[in-house]
Amino acid sequence: MHIRRNLGAPWLLCLAMLGGCGGGDVARLQASTGGLPPLASAGEVLPLASAGQVPPLASAGQVAPRASATKVSFYAASRFAEQATFGPTPALVAELQAKGFEKWIDDQLALPAYQIDSTPARKNGNPIPPEPYTYQKTQVQRLIMTAPDQLRARLVWSIGQFIVVSGTKPHPVGLIEWINMLNRQAFGRYGDLLMQVTTHPTMGQYLDNNQNRPKSAECPRCAPNENYARELMQLFSIGVIQLGPDGTPLRDSRGRYIETYTQTDVEQMARVLTGWQNHFDPFTTSDGFSQYYVPMEPSSWAPDRDSGEKRVLGKVFPAGQTAPKDLDDAVALLVGHQNTAPFVALRLIQHHVKSSPSPAYVGRVAAVFRNNGSGVVGDLKAVIKAVLLDAEARAGDDPAKARADDGKIREPALHRSAIFRALRCQRAPTNSTTGDYWLSAQPHWWAESVFSFYAPTDRAPGSNLLAPEQKLLIASELTDRLGQLNWIRYNQTTRTNDLSAFTSAGCSLDALIKAFTTSPKAFNDHLSQAYFRGAMPPTLRANIEQLMLNPTWDVNSPDDGALRLLQFALATPYFGVIQ
């Protein structure tokens, strides 16, 4: 997606307007496929670039250092931070430069999983008071902005966009514990993750598997619920179209896509998954909320369980097996399916590195999913490492070597988190009247449906390039990017302009304002380091200098001018694309 340096602001407006068009009825099919377009680079083979480092250029008269003495450039470290975390900070970039990418990843993998304390959200009452929801959102924001295990937090956000639970349905305690579970499982095995997903009470509520019961003489009104069974296959593992090892869709002799499963497979999988129920024992738990954080368990009442023989994707599940045994077999079947490795590989590459990776890149990551080098299938530690350290991911660390198809549109959640992390916020600022976070089109963990915020196979208008995130660049999102920082500055309660929303969120605007009051050059230098990897485009620099010579803001309020110009710079495609 090599557009960042070649197009101006009209591109963003055009893309924003196009982002709201089409896709409603086809989203289900698109969201479930893992296929890639047949790009010209389909056959290329690239080595892993495990160091992820760019050697410094030799000065005149000097000999370039050997590869073993390479150093991570500021540009490369900032770019890597955009891919692996919720946004660069000065401390993070310095750490990446000092350690190198592989060592930093290893250190991140060794950190304990961040866990949100759900106790304050466990409040009784009917109707449920709003405080638990506010608490859940606040804690998620703190995790995003300040959690030391940033790689885990970003990976959890990525996984949570294709294994979806949304706060539109579960209790906030359940949503907190869902996020905690993903944090615990994010660096484990994919099969273990699917086991935890299937038995988590929040998913049981969200996709109704806690209501999945066979019809029987004892329960004539019961019926199998296919909702979770379908999405387990369609969205969480194998998709609806058969894939090659590199994610390329397979076709039959007549050129038609080959379906992965049938409606009969869905019905049979629903039978496999019958009999699970929420744990609820208020007499032995102190708060009565155990149904939100204790895994679901098999029902002890025989009619709740279909114990007959089932057949899914050609595999026979013998009659008489227990619910846990059927689940074990189902997860093993899905994780071992030829589709799952490229299916997961594509989604993680798209969420972290680039929207339209080459099939070769997908194939290399999928190979690591199938075998981490020690015979382990679905090792997510090895997979995320392969995603981030692949040569195709690291090529753009040297701008002169960037690929024409590099990058991804900076979706709203990542756009806002990058802004606020650079301002050293402890959480996102909130609206002083409503208390809502200024997050706009992509509120964390509040997707409208199980299909998340966009389909992974959406393409840029008029292009064969995958560009899923462009769906969120609607007109209102562009308006937010052009004015949101000043709206945050406006205090809805006092109807005056102040920085209380920023200071309440723990943000620091001192460096931004100081640079603004020093000189246009100092201000541009600050923006360049904080938001443009130290390589702010000359055109944008010139535009900002020109604007500073002709102020249209209150010259007696330097924070006004600083925020206006900051949001101007960050609304351009120079920042709008992670390239």
N, C-alpha and C positions, 0 to 999 in steps of 0.2 A: 504494500500500500504506500508507494513512494510518492506521496502527495504533499508532504509537510513543507518542503522548501519550494514547491513549484506553484502553489495556488494561494490566493488571498482569501480575505474574509468572505467574499461572495460565495465561495465554495461551501463554507459552513452553512450559510443561509440556505443555499440550494439543497444541500444534503438534509438539513433539518426539515425543510418542507417536504421532501420526498420520504423522509423517515416514517411519516404517519400513514403512508398509503399501502393498501393491499395486505394480503397475507392472512386474513382472518380464517378462512375456511381451509387453507392448506397448511396452517401452522402445525397441526397435529402430525401430519406426515413429515413435514420438514424437521420438526423437533426431534423426531425419532430416528432419522437416518444418520449414518455416520460417514456418508460418502463424500469424496472429494472430486472436483473437476479434473479431467485429464490435462494437467499442466505440462508445459514443455519440459520441466525439470523432473518429470516423473521417474526417470531412470537413473538420476544422478545419485551417487553414493558419496557421502561426506563423512569424514572422521569426527569423532567426538572432540570437542575443544574443551577439555575438562578444566583447564586452568582458567579459561574465560578472560584472559588478560591480553592487553594490547601493548606491545613493546614500545618504549619511548623512541622518538626519532633521534638519530644521532646528530649532534651539532657539527658544524663545519670543523674538519680536522680530527673528529673523534671516530672511534670504531664502535659500531652498533653493538650493544651487549648481546650475549648469547641468550637463547630462549629461556634458560633456567633463571636468568636475572631479570626477566620481564616484570613490569610494574603495571598495576591497574591504573588507567588514566581516570581523571575526574569524570570525563564524559562517559566512559564505559561503566564506572561504578554507579553513576546516577541512572543510566539506562537500565542496568541490572536491577537497581532498587525499584524502578517502575514496574518491572516484570515480576519481581519476587515478593514485594511488600505492598502496603497501601500507599506508598509514596516516599520519596527521599527526604531525609533530614540531614543537616550537616554532620551529625555524629554518625549516622548510618553510612553515609558516603565515605567518611574517613575510615570507618571500620572495614568496609569492603576494600578500600585501597590498601589497607595495611595487611589484611588476611588473604586477599584473593577470593575468588568466588567459591571454589570447591571447599576450602577451609571454612568459609563463612557458612555454607550450607551444612557441613558436618556439625558445626557448633550449634546451629539452629535445630538440627535433628536431635541433638542431645539434650535440649532444654525440656523441662517438664511441661506438660500440657496446661495451658492457662484454663482455669475453671471459674465460671461466674457463680457467685454465691446466690442461690435462688431463694434463700430463707426470707429476705425482706419482701419478696413477691408473694409469699404464701399467706394471703390475707383472706379470711372468710367474709362472707357477706353476700347478700342477694338484693339487688344486682351486684356483680363484682365491681368493686371500686376502681377508679381509673389508675390509682397509684401503681399497681403491679405492671401495667403496660408501660407507664413512664419509666419505671425502674428498669424493665427489660431493655428498652431502647437506650437508656443512658449507659447501661453496662456494656451493651454491644458497641456503643461509640467509644467507650474507654478502651475496650479491647482493640478496636481498629486503630485508634490513635496512639496507644501507648504500650500495648502488650509487647514484652521482650521477644516472644516467639512469633515474630512477624511473618515468617515463611509459613508457619502452621496456620496463622490467622488468614492469610491470603489464600492458601490452599483450601481451607475450610469454606471460604466464601465461594471459591470456584466449584468445589464439589456440591455445595448447597444450591448452585444454580442449575444443576441437572438432576440432582437427587433432591427434589424440592419439598420443603415444608414451609408454609407461609403463615405468618401471624394473623391472617384473616380468619383463621378457624380455631387453632388450639388456644388453650389457656396460656398466659404469659409464663407461668412456671414450666409448663410443658415445652414451650419454645426455648426457654433458657436451657433446660436440660437436654434438649435436642442439640443445641449448639455445643454444649459441654461434651456430649457423646461424640460429635464429629471432631471436636478438638482431641479427644482421646484416641480416636481411630484413624486420624488423618495420615499418620505415618506408619500405619500397620498394613495388613494385607487386605486387598479389596474384598476377598471372600468374607473375612471377619467383619468388614464394614457392612456388607450386605446383610449379614446375620443380625448385626446390631440395628440396622435400619429397619429390618422386617419386624423385629420384636420390640422396637421402641414404642411406648404408648402414644407418643405424639404423632408418629407416622400412622399408627393404628387408628387414631382418631381422624387424621387428615385424609387418608385414603380408605378408611372404613374397613380395614381388615379385622378390627375388633368386633365387627358385626357379621363376619363371614361364617355362615352356618349352613349345613345341608338341610334340605327339607326331609322331614321324617314323620313317622306316626306320632312321636312324642312332641314334635314341633312342626305342625303342618303349615304354619305361616312363615317358617324360616326359608331362606333361599341363599344359595352361594352369592357372595358379592365379588364381582370380577374386577373391581376398581384397582386394587393394589396389584393383583396378579398381572394385569395388563401393563401397568406402568413399570413394574419390576422388570419386565422384559423390554418394553418399548423405550423407556426413558432412562433406565438405570443400568442397562447391561448390553443387550444385543441389537436393539433397534429393529426396524421392520424390513430392511433391505439387506440381503447377504453381501458381505464385504470380503475383499481380498485382504492379504496380510498388511497391505499399506493403506487400507481404508477405501480403496477404489471400489465402487459398487459393481457387483457382478451381474451379468445379463445372461439370459438363455439364448438358444440358437436363433430366436426371432428378434433379439435385441431388447427384450423386455427385462426390467428389473426382476430379480428373484426374491420373493417374500421370505422373510426369516421364519415366521410362525403363522399359524392359522387361528381362526376364532376357536376352533376345537382345542388348540393348545392353551388358549387363554382360559377356557372353561375347565380344562383339566388342571391347570396350574392353580386356579381358584380352589378346586377340590383339595389339592395338595396343602394349601395354606389355611384350611378350615381349622377351627377349634381353639384359636388363640384369644385370650381375654386379658383385660387390664387387671393388674394386681390392685386390690383395694381391701385394706384391713385397718380401718380407723381405730380399732380397739388396741392395736399394738404400735401405732405410729403416733408421734406427738402432735403432728399437724393435720393429719387427715388428707394429705396431698400425695401420698405414695403412688397413686395411680398415674401421676405425671412424671415420676422419675425412677420408678422401679420397672424393669423390663416386663413385658407381657409374658404370660405363662399359659401352658396348655390347660384347657378346661378339664375338670375331673368328671364332668357329666358326659357320658358316652355319646348321646345324640348330638352334642356340639361338634363332633368330629366325624368326617367322612373317612372311614377306615378301609374303604374298598380299594381295588387296584386302580391306578391312574397311569396315563401314558402322555408324556410331555416331550415334544421335539424328538420323538422316537424312543425315549427312555421310559422303561417300565418302572413304576413305583409299586412294589408288591403290596398286596393287601395285608392289613394287620400291622403296618409300621406305625410307630408313634409320631406325634406331631413334630418333635425335635428331629427325629430321623428323616422324615420327609423333607423338612426344611434344609437339613444338612445336604441331602442329595440334590435338592433343587438349586441351592447356591453353587455346589460343585459343578452341576450341569451348566449353569450360566457362566461362571467364571472361566470354565474350560472351553466354552464355545468360541469358534474362530472369530466371531464378530467382536467380542468384548474387549480384546486388547486394542485394536484400532479405534473402536468406539470411544473408549476412555481416553486414549492417547490424543485423539483429535480435540476432544473437549478441553483437556488440560492445556494443550498447546494454544488453543484459541483464547482461553481465559488468561493465560500468562504472557504469551509471546507474540503471536500473530494470528490474524483471523483466517488467512488463506495459506496454510503451510503446504509445502510440496508433499506429494505422496511419499517420497523418500524419507522425509523428516518424520512423518507419521509412522512409517514402517519401522524406523529405527527405535522410536519410543515404544511402539507396540511390541517389538522384539524383547525389550527390557521388561515389559509387563508380563510376557509369556515366560521369561526366565531371567532372573536378576543376576545371573552368573553363578548362582549356587543352587539352581534348580527350583527356586521359589517363584510361584506364580502370583502376580498381583501385588508385588512389594511396592507400596506407594512411595517409600523413601527413595528407592532406586528409580522409580518412574519420574518423580518430580525433579530429581537430579538430572535425569536424561533430558527432560523437557528444557531445563534452564541452561544446561551446559552443551547442548548439541551445537555443532558448528554453524548450522543455519540460524540458531537463536543468537549466537554471538557474533555473526558476521558484521552486523551493524554497529558493533562497539567501535569500529573504525569507520567514521562516516564515509570515507572514500571507498569502502568495500561493501556498502549497504546494498541489499538486493532490491530489485524493482518491486517485489511483492512483499517487502518487509512491513511489519507493523500492524496495529489494530487501532480502531477509533477508541478514544478514551471515553468509556461509558460514564454516565452521570455519577455513579457511586465512586468510581476511581478518580474522576475529575475533582469531586468535592474533597475526598480524603487527601489527595495530593496537595490541594490548596491549604487545607487546615493543618496538615502535618508540617508543611513548610513554615506555617505560622506558629508552630509548637503548641497547638491546641491539645487539651486533654480529652476533649470530645467535640463534636460538632456544635456550633452555636445554635441556640433555639430562638424561636419567635417569642417575643416578650408577652404577646397577648394569648396565643394559642398553646404555647409550650412545645409546639412541634419542632422537630429538627429541620434545618435548612438543607434538605437532601433532594428535593425535587422529584424527578421522574423515576428514581430507582431506590426507594427506601429499603434499607437492609432488612432482609428476611420478611418482606411483605410483598412478594410477587402476587399478581392477581390470580394466578392459577398454577397448576402443577407443571405447566409448560414454561414457567419462569418468565423472564422479562423479554426474551426474544428467542427465535429459533436459531440453532447453530448452523443451519444451512442457508440462511438468508444471504442474498448477494447484493453487492452495491448496484444501484440502478444503472442499467445499460452496460453492465460489466459481468465477466465470468468470475470475478474475484469474490470469495466469501467475505462478507462484512456484516455479521449479525448485529453488532452494536449500533449500526446506523439506524435501526428501527426506533431507537430511543431519542434520536435527534429530531424531535418534533419542534414545532414553532415555539411552544411554551418553554422547552428546554433551552433553546437559543436565547429567548428573552431572559431566562434565569441567569444564564452565563454572562449576559451583558449588564445585568443590574443587581444580582443577588447580594454582592458584598455591600453595596450601599443600602439595600433594603435591610440587611442585618444591622447596619449602623443606625438605622432609624428606629428609635425606641417607640413602640406602638403605645405604650402606657403613658409616657410623658409627652409624646408627640414632638420630640426633639431629637437631634442627632447626637449620639454619643457612642462610646465604644463598650458599653456595659455588657452587651451580648457576647462580645469577644472576650472580655476579661472574665466574665462568669464561666466561660468555657475553658479558661486557663490559657487563652491565646496570648501571644506577645507580638505586638505590631511595632515595637520600638525600633528594630533594625530597619524595617520597611520605611517608617516615617523619617528616621534619621537620614537614610539614603536619599529620600525624596527632597528633603530640605537642604541637602548638601549641594547637589548639582544634578543635571540630567545624566551626566556620565556615571556618577555614583549610583543613581537610581537604576539605570540600565544594567550596570554591573551587578547590582544586588539581584535584580530579576533574573539575570542570566544565570547566576550561580544557583539560585533557589529553585528555578522552574525550567530552565532551558539547558541544563547540563553544562553550563559554562560556555555555550555556543549559541547565544541568542542571535537570530538572523539579522543581518545588517538592515534590511528593509524595515523590520519591526523597530529596531533601535532608532532609525531615522524618524519613523512616524511618532514614536513616543517623545523624542526630543522636540519635534515640531509642535506637538500638543502642549508640552510644558512651556513653550515660549508664548503660547496663546491660551491661557487658562480659561476654562468655562466653569470653574468651580469656585467655592469660597476660598479666596487666597489667604484668609485668616485662619483657615482650618486645614492644616497640611494633611491630616488623616483623610479628609474628603478627597483631595487630589490624588493622594497615594492609592487609595482604594479604587477610585475611578480608573486610574491608569492600569492598575493591576488587573482588574477584571477585563479591561479592554485587551490587554496582552494575552490573557488566558482564554478569551473567547475566540481567538484566532486558531486556524488549523495548525499553526506552528506548535501550539500546546495541545490542541484537540486530538492529535494523533500520536500514539506511542510508537515511534518508528525504530 
